[in-house]
Amino acid sequence: MVSPSRQDSVGHPRNSVSFWANGSDGRIHIDTPFSRLLGKPPIMVAGMTPCTVQAGLNVATLNAGYHIELAGGGHYNAAALRSKVAEISSRVEPGVGITLNALYINQRQFGFQFPLWQEMRREGLPIEGFCVAAGIPSTEKANEIISALHSAGIKHIAFKPGSVEGIRQVVNIAAANPHYPIIMQWTGGRAGGHHSCEDQHHPIISTYTSIRQQRNISLIVGGGFGGAEDVWPYLSGDWSVQQYDLQPMPFDGVLFGSRVMVAKEADTSASVKQLIVDAPGVDDVQWEGTYDKPTGGILTVRSELGEPIHKIATRGIKLWREFDDTVFALPREKRAAWLDAKRDYVIGRLNKDHNKPWFGEKADGTVVSDLGTMTYEEITRRMVRLMYVSKQSRWIDVSLRNLVGDWLRRVEERFAGVDGIRTKESLLQSFSTLNEPLPTIDAFFASYPRAKDQLVAAEDKAYFLTICQRPGQKPVPFIPILDNTFEVWFKKDSLWAAEDIDGVFDQDPQRIAILHGPVAAKYSNKVDEPIKEIFGNIESVLVQRILERFYENDESKVPRIDYIGAKAGSPKVGLVDETVTDNVRTLRVGKVVPSTDDWLEVLAGSSVSWLRAALTSVNVVRGSGYLSNPFRRVFAPRAGQTVKIESDGEQTRSVTVYGGARSAGNHPADFKAVELSFDSASRKISLTMFEERKGVTVPLYFSFVYKPSQGYAPIHEIAEGRNKAIKDFYWRLWFGDNEQLPELALDDTFTGPETAVNAQDIQRFCDVVGNQGESFRSSRSENIMAPMDFAIVLGWQVSSVAKLC
Ligand SMILES: Cc1cc2nc3c(=O)[nH]c(=O)nc-3n(C[C@H](O)[C@H](O)[C@H](O)COP(=O)(O)O)c2cc1C
């Protein structure tokens, strides 16, 4: 612990940029507005599809103590996202929260992910933050989004502007929502993934002052980072001084994308990681060279969304670029003619260099340019060859197995009756018989021998092309036709292979698309380094730099603070009547009741302590999930209340609330309503709420533990004994304060006196709890029913009456 005055200086940075490091749990933490917001170091893994879609990298990063965004991009329905959250939360420490990166540009996905994220938080899952990626909403839309996140108990929102206009838009959003934390992730044109063509620095230079006017913005920089030395100028602000002779323009945090694709826990396939490591990368000034030719092992192509995107310059990407510059540069309607003229060349290149080869191939391996020259059996076996990973006995995706199943049913329709062997029943009763496809297909064509030799009919060729493109199934990993839609066939669904090279028909990583930033590639030079090690090394070098620059390399000069993650203390002076005697602060709320936020700030005081954690944390940890902070409700200000805060000279020991109007009526001024105390040895926080019943107070006990090492969620409820304490409370309330809670069996029965139930009481209860059930409406008064939860009303009355009797 340190004296309050010392804590003040640490606890409240002068502006949104702070270089302080501080030690509390024996470690030195970097202290910036971003680390305060997260309760974690200010370095993070950015959302990446597919790299942060699987649980592995998310879990490893979170368990290493760093922030990461789960990519929404790879989650196509609510069940998939729910089960990913369940998996991650079961593999991380209780209290660790999850943040989603949802692609705003993809309105179908965003449309289910945004409400689902709130719903999961309301259910008590550890949902912490939400990143609106790939597009900045209008201020009105953003206001709606923020207000929904805020009321669900989600702690922060992030935006990723890619231009000056984007930055200004985020500044407007922040200004319109000054009390909600906003993370602005700036990445310039050198970043991995979809990006603008912007310079890394100029857009920030021209907007820095206006960004800094919004104190709720944490300004993060990304794009091209891989180590401590390259991020230090951005955290310290040296970059703008040294490169542009301007004022220091420090950022509050740094994000890493491409660099972590080669981390041990990333699902990037081994041979793909090796290709990334082999790409030398470039310095900042050279990165634009990737627009012209492979530079540092990276080449920039046009994505399926028509945006520039950096990729490892594999053979496949060089071909992509060649087509970008030729056929895809033509107006769409002219492409078929171009392809026709170069049919053999294009087919040859696809088969040699692209991960989606040309489909047409006879059983003897002869390449054919027209599907119409293949038999039904040849088409079937070619599908299996390209979509079934035989050495691992699995389909690339189950929807591709079903595609083969649908094709076989079509073949059956064509040949049933012709061979005279089937008229009613399909040989393919279930698609699961295709889980091991070859025996099923052998048997199938043995039953339909004509399908072995007969060339596919024109209608069936058309059917085949249609089902290959149907929505809702994984796009097929081959190209069956050369026409004006070639760009879609060529580019669609290009990212998965980097994480499933075995799914590529010959496992050649040189065929595939591997997203990677040109500058970051310079730092991706070791395969399978654990994320904990990568980030741990970066963090410790940054700490060293801070020590050297601000503390004369002397750790003892580093200010101490209880935990990283508290909002800066800013109690308003003179908000309520306050007296201080010895170690007791006494605060009185008069008739004018202050706002809850202002009041809690005053109670918490300026220091960063267990009390600040209890009163100001957004969430409290219950089990492995979150609960909206209950202390906020318990300590909300009420007219006529008196609060005594006792300390031992060093830190607050207890807070006691007396009197105050409550929903049940006014308490006498000396009625002790709430008591909160802290035991510094065990870090246990005890909360006792008192209920008045006929002049006697009945206590209700809750216990929490303060974990300053988890600054992101420093208050955890102690579950043990909680339910018993609540039962005990109600027992005393209903049966008398001297009554002991007996051991109760589930089938114990209690009989009270008869009580009359009337329709109005039921209806009033239903109105209050929002139950719209028709059976409970008084319009059906002769037969009105009561909902099950009405029993609590009866129970309460009967026991009170029983006691009164
Ligand atoms: C493989 C890959 C996939 C990406 N996917 C996404 C995504 O789904 N959502 C998003 O907001 N950004 C995405 N990005 C961009 C990153 O979040 C981040 O801004 C960028 O990678 C930073 O640049 P760097 O790669 O040079 O570190 C992706 C980047 C890469 C390399």
The ligand as an ORCA input file, in Angstrom:
! r2SCAN-3c Opt
* xyz 0 1
  C      -5.208    -13.396    -41.453
  C      -5.844    -12.093    -41.071
  C      -7.218    -12.038    -40.906
  C      -7.829    -10.854    -40.505
  N      -9.173    -10.848    -40.245
  C      -9.742     -9.756    -39.690
  C     -11.088     -9.795    -39.240
  O     -11.787    -10.806    -39.335
  N     -11.591     -8.671    -38.652
  C     -10.847     -7.543    -38.510
  O     -11.326     -6.565    -37.946
  N      -9.573     -7.479    -38.958
  C      -9.002     -8.563    -39.512
  N      -7.670     -8.526    -39.848
  C      -6.893     -7.319    -39.542
  C      -6.311     -7.424    -38.132
  O      -7.325     -7.348    -37.166
  C      -5.308     -6.300    -37.820
  O      -5.930     -5.058    -37.957
  C      -4.087     -6.362    -38.722
  O      -3.703     -7.693    -38.898
  C      -2.944     -5.592    -38.119
  O      -1.871     -5.563    -38.992
  P      -0.642     -6.595    -38.933
  O      -1.177     -7.867    -39.510
  O       0.377     -5.977    -39.804
  O      -0.233     -6.756    -37.518
  C      -7.056     -9.694    -40.293
  C      -5.669     -9.749    -40.480
  C      -5.061    -10.923    -40.857
  C      -3.566    -10.954    -41.017
*
